[in-house]
Amino acid sequence: LKSGKSLREGDEVCISYGPKGGADYLLDHGFVPPMCKASSTGGAVTSELTFEVDDTDRFRDDKLDILEYETYDLAPMEPSQVFDVTGGRPDPAMYQFLRLAKLGGKDAFLLESIFRKEVWGFMSVPVSEDNERAAVTAVIDACENALKEMDEIIDEEGSALSPKLQLCALVRGSERQALERTLEYVTQEAEALDLKEYYQERRLKDLGLDSDWSPEDDDVSFGGTRVPGGADYDW
Protein backbone atom coordinates (compact mmCIF):
# COMPACT_ATOMS: atom_id res chain seq x y z
CA LEU A 1 0.00 0.00 0.00
CA LYS A 2 1.18 3.51 -0.77
CA SER A 3 -0.11 6.42 1.25
CA GLY A 4 -0.97 9.74 -0.33
CA LYS A 5 -0.10 11.63 2.89
CA SER A 6 2.23 11.38 5.85
CA LEU A 7 1.13 9.01 8.60
CA ARG A 8 2.24 8.51 12.18
CA GLU A 9 2.29 5.29 14.12
CA GLY A 10 -1.21 4.56 15.40
CA ASP A 11 -3.03 6.65 12.77
CA GLU A 12 -6.18 5.08 11.35
CA VAL A 13 -5.86 3.83 7.80
CA CYS A 14 -9.00 3.26 5.69
CA ILE A 15 -9.40 1.40 2.46
CA SER A 16 -12.06 1.59 -0.23
CA TYR A 17 -13.49 -1.70 -1.46
CA GLY A 18 -15.17 0.00 -4.41
CA PRO A 19 -18.86 0.02 -5.33
CA LYS A 20 -20.35 -3.38 -4.45
CA GLY A 21 -23.58 -4.94 -3.36
CA GLY A 22 -24.09 -6.61 0.00
CA ALA A 23 -23.64 -10.11 -1.43
CA ASP A 24 -20.26 -9.17 -2.97
CA TYR A 25 -19.06 -7.66 0.31
CA LEU A 26 -20.02 -10.80 2.19
CA LEU A 27 -18.52 -13.15 -0.38
CA ASP A 28 -15.25 -11.25 -0.91
CA HIS A 29 -14.60 -9.72 2.52
CA GLY A 30 -16.79 -11.53 5.04
CA PHE A 31 -18.82 -8.55 6.27
CA VAL A 32 -21.73 -6.35 5.19
CA PRO A 33 -21.34 -2.56 5.63
CA PRO A 34 -24.26 -0.60 7.13
CA MET A 35 -24.96 1.18 3.83
CA CYS A 36 -25.85 -2.14 2.20
CA LYS A 37 -28.47 -3.06 4.78
CA ALA A 38 -32.18 -2.67 4.04
CA SER A 39 -33.71 0.40 5.66
CA SER A 40 -36.56 2.85 5.30
CA THR A 41 -34.14 5.33 3.73
CA GLY A 42 -33.03 2.84 1.07
CA GLY A 43 -29.24 2.73 1.43
CA ALA A 44 -27.09 1.07 -1.23
CA VAL A 45 -29.42 -1.91 -1.65
CA THR A 46 -28.64 -4.00 -4.72
CA SER A 47 -29.80 -7.23 -6.28
CA GLU A 48 -29.01 -9.02 -9.53
CA LEU A 49 -31.21 -10.19 -12.38
CA THR A 50 -30.07 -12.52 -15.16
CA PHE A 51 -31.48 -12.51 -18.69
CA GLU A 52 -30.55 -14.39 -21.84
CA VAL A 53 -31.39 -14.82 -25.48
CA ASP A 54 -33.74 -17.81 -25.61
CA ASP A 55 -32.29 -20.99 -27.09
CA THR A 56 -35.51 -21.51 -29.05
CA ASP A 57 -35.56 -18.01 -30.54
CA ARG A 58 -35.74 -18.35 -34.34
CA PHE A 59 -33.56 -15.23 -34.63
CA ARG A 60 -31.03 -16.35 -32.01
CA ASP A 61 -28.10 -16.56 -34.45
CA ASP A 62 -28.75 -13.03 -35.74
CA LYS A 63 -28.95 -11.68 -32.20
CA LEU A 64 -25.78 -13.44 -31.09
CA ASP A 65 -24.01 -12.05 -34.14
CA ILE A 66 -25.07 -8.54 -33.13
CA LEU A 67 -23.96 -9.06 -29.53
CA GLU A 68 -20.61 -10.50 -30.61
CA TYR A 69 -19.57 -8.05 -33.30
CA GLU A 70 -21.52 -4.84 -32.83
CA THR A 71 -21.20 -4.07 -29.11
CA TYR A 72 -17.69 -4.05 -27.68
CA ASP A 73 -14.54 -4.62 -29.69
CA LEU A 74 -12.59 -6.12 -26.80
CA ALA A 75 -15.44 -7.56 -24.72
CA PRO A 76 -18.34 -8.83 -26.85
CA MET A 77 -21.53 -9.47 -24.90
CA GLU A 78 -22.54 -13.04 -24.13
CA PRO A 79 -26.09 -14.36 -24.76
CA SER A 80 -26.60 -14.40 -20.97
CA GLN A 81 -26.18 -11.15 -19.03
CA VAL A 82 -26.39 -10.17 -15.35
CA PHE A 83 -27.59 -6.71 -14.35
CA ASP A 84 -27.76 -4.88 -11.02
CA VAL A 85 -31.08 -3.44 -9.85
CA THR A 86 -31.12 -0.90 -7.06
CA GLY A 87 -34.82 -0.19 -6.67
CA GLY A 88 -35.10 2.84 -8.94
CA ARG A 89 -35.08 3.19 -12.68
CA PRO A 90 -33.58 0.01 -14.21
CA ASP A 91 -30.20 0.15 -15.92
CA PRO A 92 -30.68 1.39 -19.53
CA ALA A 93 -28.20 -1.30 -20.64
CA MET A 94 -30.56 -3.96 -19.26
CA TYR A 95 -33.46 -2.65 -21.34
CA GLN A 96 -31.21 -2.38 -24.39
CA PHE A 97 -30.27 -6.05 -24.05
CA LEU A 98 -33.86 -7.13 -23.38
CA ARG A 99 -35.24 -5.25 -26.39
CA LEU A 100 -32.82 -7.16 -28.61
CA ALA A 101 -33.52 -10.46 -26.84
CA LYS A 102 -37.28 -10.00 -27.28
CA LEU A 103 -37.14 -8.61 -30.83
CA GLY A 104 -39.45 -10.53 -33.18
CA GLY A 105 -42.74 -10.47 -35.01
CA LYS A 106 -43.28 -7.29 -37.03
CA ASP A 107 -40.08 -5.79 -35.54
CA ALA A 108 -37.85 -8.59 -36.89
CA PHE A 109 -37.13 -6.55 -40.03
CA LEU A 110 -34.59 -4.64 -37.93
CA LEU A 111 -32.47 -7.81 -37.88
CA GLU A 112 -32.00 -7.65 -41.65
CA SER A 113 -28.41 -7.23 -42.79
CA ILE A 114 -29.06 -3.68 -43.99
CA PHE A 115 -29.57 -2.62 -40.34
CA ARG A 116 -26.86 -4.84 -38.86
CA LYS A 117 -24.52 -2.02 -37.89
CA GLU A 118 -27.31 0.14 -36.50
CA VAL A 119 -29.66 -2.26 -34.75
CA TRP A 120 -27.80 -2.28 -31.42
CA GLY A 121 -28.13 1.49 -31.27
CA PHE A 122 -31.84 1.20 -32.11
CA MET A 123 -32.27 -0.97 -29.01
CA SER A 124 -31.22 1.90 -26.71
CA VAL A 125 -34.70 3.42 -27.13
CA PRO A 126 -38.17 1.82 -27.35
CA VAL A 127 -38.75 -0.14 -30.59
CA SER A 128 -42.47 -0.90 -30.50
CA GLU A 129 -45.14 -1.21 -27.83
CA ASP A 130 -45.19 -5.01 -28.16
CA ASN A 131 -41.41 -5.25 -27.85
CA GLU A 132 -41.33 -2.84 -24.91
CA ARG A 133 -44.07 -4.80 -23.16
CA ALA A 134 -42.09 -8.01 -23.60
CA ALA A 135 -38.97 -6.37 -22.12
CA VAL A 136 -40.84 -4.88 -19.16
CA THR A 137 -42.69 -8.15 -18.53
CA ALA A 138 -39.36 -9.99 -18.45
CA VAL A 139 -38.16 -7.71 -15.65
CA ILE A 140 -41.44 -8.10 -13.73
CA ASP A 141 -41.30 -11.90 -14.00
CA ALA A 142 -37.63 -11.99 -12.94
CA CYS A 143 -38.34 -9.86 -9.85
CA GLU A 144 -41.38 -11.91 -8.86
CA ASN A 145 -39.51 -15.21 -9.29
CA ALA A 146 -36.55 -13.97 -7.25
CA LEU A 147 -38.86 -12.82 -4.44
CA LYS A 148 -40.66 -16.17 -4.48
CA GLU A 149 -37.35 -18.03 -4.15
CA MET A 150 -36.43 -15.83 -1.17
CA ASP A 151 -39.70 -16.70 0.55
CA GLU A 152 -39.00 -20.41 0.08
CA ILE A 153 -35.52 -20.03 1.61
CA ILE A 154 -36.91 -18.17 4.63
CA ASP A 155 -39.47 -20.93 5.20
CA GLU A 156 -36.73 -23.56 5.09
CA GLU A 157 -34.36 -21.72 7.45
CA GLY A 158 -36.84 -20.99 10.21
CA SER A 159 -36.18 -18.38 12.90
CA ALA A 160 -33.12 -19.80 14.71
CA LEU A 161 -30.16 -18.68 12.60
CA SER A 162 -26.44 -19.07 13.14
CA PRO A 163 -24.25 -15.92 12.91
CA LYS A 164 -23.31 -16.80 9.33
CA LEU A 165 -26.91 -17.35 8.30
CA GLN A 166 -27.84 -14.07 9.97
CA LEU A 167 -25.42 -12.30 7.64
CA CYS A 168 -26.98 -14.11 4.69
CA ALA A 169 -30.44 -13.07 5.89
CA LEU A 170 -29.22 -9.49 6.16
CA VAL A 171 -28.03 -9.53 2.55
CA ARG A 172 -31.25 -11.18 1.46
CA GLY A 173 -33.25 -8.44 3.15
CA SER A 174 -31.27 -5.83 1.23
CA GLU A 175 -31.80 -7.65 -2.05
CA ARG A 176 -35.50 -8.05 -1.32
CA GLN A 177 -35.85 -4.31 -0.88
CA ALA A 178 -34.10 -3.64 -4.20
CA LEU A 179 -36.31 -6.20 -5.97
CA GLU A 180 -39.55 -4.92 -4.46
CA ARG A 181 -38.78 -1.33 -5.39
CA THR A 182 -37.72 -2.33 -8.90
CA LEU A 183 -40.91 -4.36 -9.28
CA GLU A 184 -43.01 -1.40 -8.18
CA TYR A 185 -41.23 0.95 -10.60
CA VAL A 186 -41.47 -1.38 -13.60
CA THR A 187 -45.10 -2.30 -12.90
CA GLN A 188 -45.99 1.39 -13.08
CA GLU A 189 -43.95 1.71 -16.26
CA ALA A 190 -45.91 -1.17 -17.82
CA GLU A 191 -49.12 0.82 -17.38
CA ALA A 192 -47.80 3.76 -19.41
CA LEU A 193 -46.34 2.07 -22.48
CA ASP A 194 -48.72 3.97 -24.75
CA LEU A 195 -47.03 7.21 -23.72
CA LYS A 196 -43.62 6.20 -25.09
CA GLU A 197 -42.29 7.11 -28.52
CA TYR A 198 -41.39 4.14 -30.70
CA TYR A 199 -39.25 3.45 -33.77
CA GLN A 200 -41.94 4.11 -36.40
CA GLU A 201 -42.86 7.47 -34.87
CA ARG A 202 -39.22 8.53 -34.65
CA ARG A 203 -38.60 7.40 -38.24
CA LEU A 204 -41.57 9.39 -39.54
CA LYS A 205 -40.31 12.47 -37.72
CA ASP A 206 -36.86 12.02 -39.24
CA LEU A 207 -38.49 11.96 -42.70
CA GLY A 208 -40.76 14.89 -41.93
CA LEU A 209 -43.87 12.73 -42.37
CA ASP A 210 -45.28 12.98 -38.85
CA SER A 211 -47.84 15.69 -39.61
CA ASP A 212 -51.11 15.65 -41.58
CA TRP A 213 -50.76 16.44 -45.29
CA SER A 214 -52.56 19.41 -46.78
CA PRO A 215 -52.69 20.72 -50.40
CA GLU A 216 -50.61 23.73 -49.34
CA ASP A 217 -47.72 21.37 -48.59
CA ASP A 218 -47.19 20.55 -52.26
CA ASP A 219 -47.07 22.35 -55.59
CA VAL A 220 -49.85 20.12 -56.88
CA SER A 221 -53.41 21.00 -55.97
CA PHE A 222 -55.46 18.13 -54.59
CA GLY A 223 -56.80 16.14 -57.53
CA GLY A 224 -55.06 18.42 -60.03
CA THR A 225 -52.09 18.04 -62.34
CA ARG A 226 -48.64 19.54 -62.49
CA VAL A 227 -48.16 22.63 -64.61
CA PRO A 228 -45.65 22.02 -67.45
CA GLY A 229 -42.35 23.55 -66.51
CA GLY A 230 -43.65 24.33 -63.03
CA ALA A 231 -41.48 21.84 -61.17
CA ASP A 232 -38.43 23.22 -59.42
CA TYR A 233 -35.98 20.37 -60.11
CA ASP A 234 -32.24 20.78 -59.89
CA TRP A 235 -30.94 18.32 -62.47
Disulfide bonds with the S-S distance in Angstrom:
none
